[in-house]
Amino acid sequence: MSDAADLKVWSASAVNLPEHADNAIHTDAGARAAGFESALVAGVTVYAYMTHVPAAAWGLEWLRGGGAHVRFRSPVFDGDVVNYVPIDPSPTSGTVEAQVDGVARSACAVTRVGTRPERCSGVGDELLPIEFVADESWATYAARAGDDLAIYSDEQILHPVTWMRIANQFFHEQIVTGSWIHVRSHLMHQGVARLGATITATAVVVDRFDSRAGERAILDVRISADGQPVATYEHEAIVTLADDIGS
């Protein structure tokens, strides 16, 4: 393992990208109906910002084989200035907090070398596979949100937020019928993919259960690019919201 700098602080203004408007929680009206003050920035976008910190420190090594465990504790709103602050940073691990006015909204434990998520057993109710060719709409997501890290354009590879977007797609297209909230992901990178790669993803529902915030589901998601594994995700969301969850 080559030497690398510790994780460093990075900041960005949160942007609520228009493609998330089909989940009402990311609109002002839908968020207020659920008890929030305004539209929530999608967790996948917050995660895209969080990845800037380990990718800047560890580069291709993390993108090809690193790990992360992210929990979204409280919302980030459109226009919030968010500081992505490493806690106990080292050359091999640390936790990146998404802080607004000094208060942590989310936390992502990152490791330079990943391990398989514990709930990814491959056993559960199978969902329909997802397959597509990664075009510019997938390649530009993080840049449009504000992650300016050059490694993706320099290496002509897809941003790792791509894998979380696919995991979310399973929820949006095959599980939920109304507003929903992504709350947690535990993931392992297994490779990188280039623009134009054929992406194939499979998923099983490993658990569904009730919580105070509403019904939750956990997916085991496996993703490959041109037939080679690139990511495994344990992906959790509130799929049916309790009344006034944000109050």
N, C-alpha and C positions, 0 to 999 in steps of 0.2 A: 504494500500500500504506500503510495507516494505521500510526501508531506503536503499539507493543505492548511490554509488559514482557518482560524476559528470562525464560527458564524458571526455575522456583523448585522447591526441595525439597518433597516431600510424603511422608508416611508412612502406612502402613496395616498391620493384621494380616492375613496371608494366610488365606483361607477356602477350603476344598475343597468346592465346591458339590455337592449330591447327584446332580445330573443327569450328572455325569462318572463315576459308579460303574460304568457299563457298559463302560468301559475299565479293565481290572483294574489298570493301573499307578497308578490314582488310588484304589486301596484298599490297606490295610495288607498284606493277604495277597498281592495281586498284585505290589506293589512289592517286598516281601521276596523273593518268588520270582525277581525280576529282579536282586536284589542290593542294593536300597536299604534304608534303615533304616525307612522308613514311607511312607505314601501321598504321592505327588507332587501338589502343587497344579497343576491344568491350566495349560499355557502360555497358553491363551486368557484365563484369569483373571488371570494375571500381566500379560498385555498390557493387559487392561482397566484395571488400576491404572496402568500406564505412561502410558496415554493421558491420565490426569488432568493430567499436567504440561504437555504442549503445548496441550491444550484449555483449561486455565486461563489460559495466557498469550496464546494466539492466537484462541481462541473459534471462531466460525462460519467464519472464514477457513480455519483448518486443517481443520475438519470437512468443509468443502465442497471443498477443493482441495489439502490438504497431503499429505505423504508420510511414510513410516516404513520402516525396515529393522531388524527385531528378530531377535536371535539368543539362544536359550535355552542358556546355557553349562552350568549345573548346577542341580539341583532346588531349588525352594522347597517347604518342607513346611508342612502345616497348622499354623497358630498362629504361624509365624515372623513377627516384626515386621520389615517390609521398609521401608527408606528408598529412595525414588526420587530419585536424586541427579543433577542435570544436570552434565555435563562440558562445559566450554567453551561455556556458554550464550550466546546472542545473540538479538537480535530476530527472526532468520530461521532459525536452526538450532541444533543441539546434539545431544548424546547423553545419554539418560536411562539410568542404571545402576540396576538393582534390587539393592540391597546389604543383606546380612544380616550383622550384626556387623562391618561395614566391608568385607566381601568381596563382590565383584560376582558375582551369580548369572546375570544376563542383562543385555543392553545393547540399547538401541533408538535408532538414529540417526533424528532427526526433522527435517523441513524444513517450513517454513511454506508453501512451494509445492512440490507433488510432481511427480515425473517417472515416466513409465511404466517398470515393472520390466523389466530387460533380457531375462529369459527368457520373457516373455509374448508369444510369437510367434503364438499361436492355432493352431499346428501340433502335432498329437499325437493320441493315442488319445482319442476323445471319450467322456466319461462321460454318464450320464443326467442331464438337467437337473433342478434343484430349483426348485419354485415353491410359495409359501404366502402367506397373509395374515399380516402381522406383528401378533400379538396381545400381550396383557400378558406372556406368558411370555418373549417376546423383549425387551420394553421394560424389564423389571425386573431383568434379569440382573446388570448392573454394580452397581446399587444394593444388591442382595442380597449381592454380594461385598464391598461397602464403599466403592465410589466415590461420594462424596457431592456431586459437582459439580452445581450447580443448573441448568446450561445446558440439560440434556436435558428436565427437567420444565418449565422456563420456556419453552422453544421448542417443546415437544411433538415432539421428534425422537428417533429411535433412536440409541443409543450406538454408536460405531464398532466396538466389540467384536462387534456383530452380524455384520459382514462376515467376521470371522475365524471366528466360530462356524459360519457357512455353509461356509467353506472346509474347516473340520474335518469337517463333515458328509459331504462327498464322500469323505474318507478312511474315516470310520467306516462308512458305508453301502455303499460300492462298491469299496473296495480292501483293507482290512485284515480279518483274521479273528481276531486275538488282541490282546494288548497292543501299544500303539504309542506313539510319542513325537513330538510336534510340536517341531521344532528351529529353524525359521527361517521368516520371512515378509518379503517386500519388497512394499510396497503403495503405491497411489496412490488418494486420495479424489477422487471426481468429482461428489459431490453429497451431500445429506442426504435422509433419508426420515422420514415421519411415521408414528406408530402407525396401523395399519389399512391401510398401503400394501401392494400386491401386490408381493412380492419374487420375482424370477426370477434364477436363477444357472446359468451353464454352466461347464464345466471340461474341459480336456484334460490328459492326462498327457504332459508334455514330456520327461521323463527318468526312468529307473529305473536304479539302480546299487548295487553292494555297497560297504560301508564296514566299518571295524573294529567299529562298533557294531551293524551289521546292514544289511539291505537298505533303501535309501531310494527315495523317489519325490518328484518335483516336479510340482506342478500349476500350470497357468495358469487362474485363476478370474476370471470377469467377472460382476458383479452389477448388477442394475438394480432400481429401485423405480418402480412405475407407468409402466414403459417408459422411464425416464430412467436413464442410467448413474450409479452411486454409488460403485463401487470396482472396482479391478483388483488381483489378488493373485498373486504368485509364492509358492507355499506348499509347504514342504518338511517331510517327516516320515520318521522311521525306521518302516517299515511291518512289518518282521519283525525282532524284537530278537535280537541275539547273546546267547549264554548269559551270565548274570551280568553284564549290561552295567553295573550300578552298582557292581561290586566293584573 
